[in-house]
Amino acid sequence: MYLFLYCILNISSAIQTLRQVQDQNALCLDGTRASYYFEQGNGDGADKYLIFFEGGGWIQGFDEAEMLQQAYDRSNTNMGSSKFQATTTQMDGLFNRNQNVNPYFYNWNTIFVNYCDGTGHQGYRSQPLQIKDKTIYIRGELIFKSIFSEHLIKLSQANKIVVSGCSAGGLAVFSWIQYIRDRLPLNVQILGAPDSGIFLDLQPYDGAQAASDRRQKQYHKLANEEVDPINEQCVKNYPNEKWKCHFAQYLLQFINVPIFFMQSLYDTACIPNILHIYNAWDYTLTRCDYKERTCIEAMRKQIINLINDRKLSDPKTGSFGVACLEHCFTQKKIFYTSNWAIPNDSQWTIANSLGYWIQNQEQNNMHIDNVYWPDNKGCSNI
């Protein structure tokens, strides 16, 4: 009986309905029509929207052959096709419909953009690629533009729109937020809340080429030969290095929208994929030696500097930067559980930190751990 009541009271997850995008050319990698999940808002959330970009990595590779193989492999999964998507889905965290655990967003309209293009919710090639026995499409830009166009009238009448997303979806927030701002009336409040979207352009620990040189330029060549990255001002500023407009650290100066960062200072996607340190698989740093730990701490410092620099340029900036190992918060229970708080044992959970900021960007909503791992005991995993 207790378990039954717990499920009713604490796991009132959103039941979202699958919709196809309207543009017939907005296709997943495998050529199926792209899709998204929608949940209707109600009460005082009827004029508020949460647009969320799903995460799931990128098609990457050291060379064209490796990238094409990745595109082929993804096309056989829900990361590259709509045919595996359920007609309805339930989500927790930011999407929980229980007012007691998610008081700020429980009744908002939600648009959950399924990630099936493999190139960061952007990019376009007019002609498909023939890879082995499959025809592969690169149409990420058309997918979101179709969804945005379909909801444009309602979005133009909204009171508030929060644009969020996790991982590759978090980076998509940085890519699309200014596009959204520029196309909606100024009386519609637009706020960005990227989750784990900071992937720094750094030199790896092992001395290999940085991700930008090894993979990002190949990725840009695959997806952006025919179209530029989304942020026009960034492209104008880096005409010979347009690939930089896929990184938050280069995009931020061209975004005139308040941003709330949700970011682990020890991001478990960045440690192996950016730094090439592979000893944090158990969400601790206990297996890292001194040199590895020094490299990880340098990344931590740069993440903090990036967030603080943004605060200096835009006082409406907010953040939740936690000294625990994680990647993505917003679709999990840790979004609202008390052990994920800054400082530990305070009221400032991820949900409360973001929620207070959504209500008032004029207050100080900067929550960045001033301790190193593992000194935020609530989420240190030891």
C-alpha positions as CSV (number, residue, x, y, z in Angstrom):
1,M,0.0,0.0,0.0
2,Y,2.8,2.4,0.9
3,L,4.6,1.8,-2.4
4,F,1.3,2.3,-4.3
5,L,0.7,5.6,-2.6
6,Y,4.3,6.7,-3.1
7,C,3.9,6.1,-6.8
8,I,0.8,8.2,-6.9
9,L,2.1,11.0,-4.8
10,N,5.7,11.2,-6.0
11,I,6.0,9.8,-9.5
12,S,3.2,11.7,-11.3
13,S,5.2,11.7,-14.5
14,A,3.9,13.5,-17.6
15,I,2.1,11.4,-20.1
16,Q,3.1,13.0,-23.3
17,T,1.7,12.3,-26.7
18,L,3.8,11.6,-29.9
19,R,3.3,13.9,-32.8
20,Q,4.9,13.9,-36.2
21,V,6.5,17.2,-37.5
22,Q,4.5,18.8,-40.3
23,D,7.3,19.4,-42.7
24,Q,7.6,16.3,-44.9
25,N,11.3,17.0,-45.5
26,A,12.1,17.1,-41.8
27,L,13.5,13.6,-41.6
28,C,15.4,11.4,-39.1
29,L,18.6,9.8,-40.2
30,D,16.7,6.7,-41.6
31,G,14.2,8.8,-43.6
32,T,11.3,8.5,-41.2
33,R,9.4,11.7,-40.4
34,A,10.8,13.3,-37.3
35,S,8.6,13.6,-34.2
36,Y,8.2,15.2,-30.8
37,Y,6.2,14.7,-27.6
38,F,3.6,17.3,-26.5
39,E,1.8,17.8,-23.2
40,Q,-0.9,20.5,-22.8
41,G,-0.5,23.0,-20.0
42,N,-3.3,24.0,-17.6
43,G,-4.2,26.5,-14.9
44,D,-1.6,29.2,-14.5
45,G,0.7,27.1,-16.7
46,A,-1.5,27.4,-19.8
47,D,0.4,30.3,-21.2
48,K,3.9,29.0,-20.3
49,Y,6.0,26.7,-22.4
50,L,8.9,24.4,-21.8
51,I,10.8,23.5,-25.0
52,F,13.2,20.7,-24.4
53,F,15.9,19.2,-26.7
54,E,16.6,15.6,-26.1
55,G,20.3,14.6,-25.7
56,G,22.2,11.7,-27.1
57,G,25.7,12.6,-28.3
58,W,26.7,13.4,-31.9
59,I,27.8,11.7,-35.0
60,Q,31.5,12.1,-34.7
61,G,34.7,10.5,-36.0
62,F,38.3,10.9,-36.7
63,D,37.6,10.7,-40.4
64,E,34.6,10.6,-42.8
65,A,34.5,6.8,-42.8
66,E,34.1,6.6,-39.0
67,M,31.4,9.3,-39.1
68,L,29.4,7.6,-41.8
69,Q,29.5,4.4,-39.9
70,Q,28.2,6.2,-36.8
71,A,25.4,7.7,-38.8
72,Y,24.5,4.2,-40.2
73,D,24.5,2.7,-36.7
74,R,22.4,5.4,-35.2
75,S,19.8,5.1,-37.9
76,N,18.9,1.7,-36.5
77,T,18.0,3.2,-33.1
78,N,15.6,5.7,-31.7
79,M,18.5,8.2,-31.9
80,G,18.1,8.0,-35.7
81,S,14.6,7.0,-36.4
82,S,11.0,7.7,-35.4
83,K,9.8,4.1,-35.8
84,F,10.9,3.1,-32.4
85,Q,9.1,5.9,-30.5
86,A,6.1,5.0,-28.3
87,T,2.8,6.8,-29.0
88,T,2.9,8.1,-25.4
89,T,5.7,8.4,-22.9
90,Q,6.2,9.3,-19.2
91,M,9.0,11.5,-17.9
92,D,10.2,12.5,-14.5
93,G,12.3,15.4,-13.2
94,L,11.4,18.6,-14.9
95,F,8.4,17.0,-16.5
96,N,6.9,15.6,-13.3
97,R,3.2,16.6,-13.1
98,N,3.0,16.4,-9.3
99,Q,2.9,20.0,-7.9
100,N,4.4,18.8,-4.6
101,V,7.7,17.8,-6.1
102,N,7.8,20.0,-9.2
103,P,5.9,23.2,-8.2
104,Y,7.4,25.4,-10.9
105,F,6.7,23.4,-14.1
106,Y,4.1,20.8,-13.2
107,N,1.4,22.4,-15.3
108,W,3.3,23.9,-18.2
109,N,2.9,23.1,-21.9
110,T,5.8,20.9,-22.8
111,I,7.4,20.3,-26.2
112,F,10.0,17.5,-26.1
113,V,12.0,17.5,-29.3
114,N,13.1,13.9,-30.1
115,Y,16.7,13.7,-31.2
116,C,17.0,11.6,-34.3
117,D,19.2,13.7,-36.6
118,G,22.5,12.9,-34.9
119,T,24.0,16.4,-35.6
120,G,22.9,18.3,-32.6
121,H,19.4,19.3,-33.6
122,Q,20.8,21.3,-36.5
123,G,22.5,20.9,-39.9
124,Y,21.2,20.1,-43.3
125,R,22.1,18.3,-46.5
126,S,19.7,18.5,-49.4
127,Q,20.8,15.2,-50.9
128,P,20.8,12.0,-48.8
129,L,23.9,9.9,-48.3
130,Q,24.0,6.3,-49.4
131,I,25.8,4.3,-46.7
132,K,25.9,0.5,-47.4
133,D,22.3,-0.6,-47.8
134,K,20.7,2.6,-46.3
135,T,19.8,6.1,-47.4
136,I,20.8,8.5,-44.6
137,Y,19.3,12.1,-44.2
138,I,20.9,15.0,-42.4
139,R,17.9,17.3,-41.6
140,G,18.3,18.5,-38.0
141,E,17.6,22.2,-38.8
142,L,14.4,21.4,-40.6
143,I,13.1,19.4,-37.7
144,F,13.1,22.1,-35.1
145,K,12.1,24.8,-37.6
146,S,9.0,22.7,-38.4
147,I,8.1,22.3,-34.7
148,F,8.7,26.0,-34.0
149,S,6.6,27.0,-37.0
150,E,3.7,24.7,-36.0
151,H,3.5,26.3,-32.6
152,L,4.5,29.8,-33.6
153,I,1.0,31.4,-33.0
154,K,0.7,30.0,-29.5
155,L,4.3,30.7,-28.6
156,S,3.8,34.3,-29.8
157,Q,1.0,34.6,-27.2
158,A,2.8,33.0,-24.4
159,N,3.7,34.6,-21.1
160,K,7.0,32.8,-20.6
161,I,9.1,30.2,-22.6
162,V,11.9,28.2,-21.0
163,V,14.2,26.5,-23.5
164,S,16.1,23.6,-22.0
165,G,17.8,20.3,-23.0
166,C,20.3,17.9,-21.8
167,S,23.8,17.1,-23.2
168,A,23.6,17.5,-27.0
169,G,20.2,19.0,-26.3
170,G,21.8,21.4,-23.8
171,L,24.2,22.5,-26.5
172,A,21.2,22.9,-28.8
173,V,19.8,25.4,-26.3
174,F,22.9,27.6,-26.9
175,S,22.5,27.1,-30.6
176,W,18.7,27.9,-30.9
177,I,17.9,30.3,-28.1
178,Q,18.7,33.5,-30.0
179,Y,16.8,32.3,-33.0
180,I,13.8,31.8,-30.8
181,R,14.2,35.2,-29.2
182,D,14.5,37.0,-32.5
183,R,11.3,35.6,-33.8
184,L,8.9,36.1,-31.0
185,P,7.4,39.4,-29.6
186,L,9.5,41.1,-27.0
187,N,6.7,40.8,-24.4
188,V,7.1,37.1,-24.4
189,Q,9.8,36.3,-21.9
190,I,12.4,33.8,-23.2
191,L,14.8,32.1,-20.8
192,G,17.5,29.5,-21.4
193,A,18.2,26.6,-19.1
194,P,20.8,24.3,-20.6
195,D,21.5,21.1,-18.7
196,S,25.1,19.7,-19.1
197,G,25.6,21.6,-22.3
198,I,29.1,23.0,-21.7
199,F,31.6,21.0,-23.7
200,L,34.8,23.0,-23.5
201,D,37.3,23.2,-26.3
202,L,40.3,21.8,-24.3
203,Q,43.5,19.9,-24.8
204,P,43.1,16.3,-23.7
205,Y,45.1,14.9,-20.8
206,D,46.9,12.4,-23.1
207,G,48.2,15.1,-25.4
208,A,46.0,14.1,-28.3
209,Q,44.4,16.7,-30.6
210,A,41.5,18.6,-29.0
211,A,38.0,17.5,-29.8
212,S,37.5,20.5,-32.1
213,D,40.4,19.3,-34.3
214,R,39.8,15.6,-34.0
215,R,36.0,15.5,-34.4
216,Q,34.2,18.8,-34.4
217,K,35.5,20.0,-37.8
218,Q,34.6,16.6,-39.3
219,Y,31.1,16.9,-37.8
220,H,30.8,20.4,-39.1
221,K,31.7,19.3,-42.6
222,L,29.1,16.5,-42.5
223,A,26.2,18.7,-41.3
224,N,27.0,22.3,-42.2
225,E,28.4,22.5,-45.7
226,E,25.1,23.7,-47.1
227,V,23.8,25.7,-44.0
228,D,25.6,27.6,-41.4
229,P,25.3,27.0,-37.6
230,I,22.1,28.6,-36.3
231,N,23.5,31.7,-34.5
232,E,24.0,34.2,-37.3
233,Q,26.1,36.6,-35.2
234,C,28.5,33.9,-34.2
235,V,28.9,32.8,-37.8
236,K,29.7,36.4,-38.8
237,N,32.3,36.7,-36.1
238,Y,34.0,33.4,-37.1
239,P,33.7,33.3,-40.9
240,N,36.7,31.0,-41.2
241,E,36.1,29.0,-38.0
242,K,32.3,28.4,-38.1
243,W,32.8,25.1,-36.3
244,K,33.3,27.3,-33.1
245,C,29.6,28.1,-33.3
246,H,28.9,24.5,-32.0
247,F,30.6,25.3,-28.6
248,A,28.9,27.2,-25.8
249,Q,32.1,29.0,-24.9
250,Y,32.1,30.7,-28.3
251,L,28.3,31.1,-28.6
252,L,27.6,32.9,-25.3
253,Q,28.7,36.3,-26.4
254,F,26.1,36.3,-29.1
255,I,23.2,35.3,-26.9
256,N,21.0,38.1,-25.6
257,V,18.8,35.9,-23.4
258,P,19.1,35.2,-19.7
259,I,20.8,31.8,-19.1
260,F,20.6,29.5,-16.1
261,F,23.4,26.9,-16.3
262,M,22.8,23.4,-14.8
263,Q,26.2,21.8,-14.9
264,S,28.3,19.3,-13.0
265,L,31.8,20.8,-12.4
266,Y,33.0,17.3,-12.9
267,D,30.9,16.4,-15.9
268,T,31.0,12.6,-16.6
269,A,30.7,13.1,-20.3
270,C,33.5,15.6,-20.5
271,I,36.0,13.7,-18.4
272,P,36.3,10.8,-20.9
273,N,35.3,12.5,-24.1
274,I,37.0,15.8,-23.8
275,L,39.9,15.1,-21.4
276,H,40.5,11.4,-22.3
277,I,40.5,10.4,-18.6
278,Y,38.7,7.0,-18.2
279,N,38.9,6.4,-14.5
280,A,35.7,8.1,-13.4
281,W,33.3,5.5,-14.7
282,D,31.9,4.9,-11.1
283,Y,31.0,8.6,-10.7
284,T,33.9,9.2,-8.3
285,L,37.5,10.3,-8.7
286,T,39.0,7.7,-6.4
287,R,40.8,5.9,-9.2
288,C,42.4,9.1,-10.7
289,D,46.0,9.8,-10.0
290,Y,47.5,13.2,-9.2
291,K,48.1,14.3,-12.7
292,E,44.6,13.2,-13.9
293,R,43.0,14.9,-10.9
294,T,44.9,18.1,-11.7
295,C,43.7,18.1,-15.2
296,I,40.1,17.5,-14.1
297,E,40.3,20.3,-11.6
298,A,41.6,22.6,-14.3
299,M,38.4,21.8,-16.3
300,R,36.3,22.5,-13.2
301,K,37.9,25.9,-12.9
302,Q,37.3,26.8,-16.5
303,I,33.6,25.8,-16.2
304,I,33.3,28.1,-13.2
305,N,35.1,30.9,-15.0
306,L,32.8,30.6,-18.0
307,I,29.7,30.8,-15.8
308,N,31.1,33.7,-13.7
309,D,32.1,35.6,-16.9
310,R,28.6,35.3,-18.2
311,K,27.2,36.7,-14.9
312,L,29.5,39.7,-15.3
313,S,28.2,40.4,-18.8
314,D,24.6,39.6,-17.9
315,P,23.5,40.1,-14.3
316,K,20.4,38.0,-14.9
317,T,22.5,34.9,-15.2
318,G,21.8,32.0,-12.8
319,S,23.4,28.7,-12.2
320,F,23.6,25.3,-10.4
321,G,27.2,24.2,-10.6
322,V,27.7,21.2,-8.4
323,A,30.9,19.5,-7.2
324,C,29.6,16.0,-7.9
325,L,30.0,13.7,-10.8
326,E,27.0,13.6,-13.1
327,H,25.8,14.3,-16.7
328,C,22.2,15.5,-17.1
329,F,19.8,16.3,-14.3
330,T,16.5,17.4,-15.7
331,Q,14.9,14.1,-16.6
332,K,15.8,12.4,-13.3
333,K,14.7,12.4,-9.7
334,I,17.9,14.1,-8.7
335,F,16.3,17.2,-10.3
336,Y,14.2,17.7,-7.1
337,T,15.8,15.4,-4.4
338,S,17.3,17.0,-1.4
339,N,20.7,15.3,-1.6
340,W,21.6,17.3,-4.7
341,A,21.8,20.7,-3.2
342,I,24.3,23.6,-3.0
343,P,25.5,23.9,-0.4
344,N,24.8,20.4,1.0
345,D,21.8,20.1,3.3
346,S,20.4,23.5,2.1
347,Q,17.1,24.2,0.3
348,W,18.8,24.9,-2.9
349,T,18.1,21.8,-4.9
350,I,18.3,21.9,-8.7
351,A,14.6,22.4,-8.9
352,N,14.4,25.2,-6.3
353,S,17.5,26.9,-7.8
354,L,16.0,26.9,-11.3
355,G,12.5,27.7,-10.1
356,Y,13.4,30.7,-8.1
357,W,15.4,32.0,-11.0
358,I,12.5,31.5,-13.4
359,Q,10.4,33.7,-11.2
360,N,12.9,36.4,-10.7
361,Q,16.2,36.9,-12.5
362,E,17.0,40.1,-10.6
363,Q,17.9,38.2,-7.4
364,N,21.2,36.4,-6.9
365,N,20.6,32.9,-8.2
366,M,24.2,31.8,-8.5
367,H,24.6,28.4,-6.9
368,I,28.2,27.2,-7.5
369,D,29.8,24.7,-5.1
370,N,32.8,26.3,-3.4
371,V,34.1,22.9,-2.4
372,Y,35.9,20.2,-4.4
373,W,34.8,16.7,-4.9
374,P,34.0,14.8,-2.6
375,D,33.1,17.6,-0.1
376,N,29.5,18.0,-1.2
377,K,28.6,14.9,0.8
378,G,25.0,14.6,-0.4
379,C,25.9,13.6,-3.9
380,S,29.6,12.6,-3.8
381,N,28.8,8.8,-4.3
382,I,31.1,7.8,-1.5
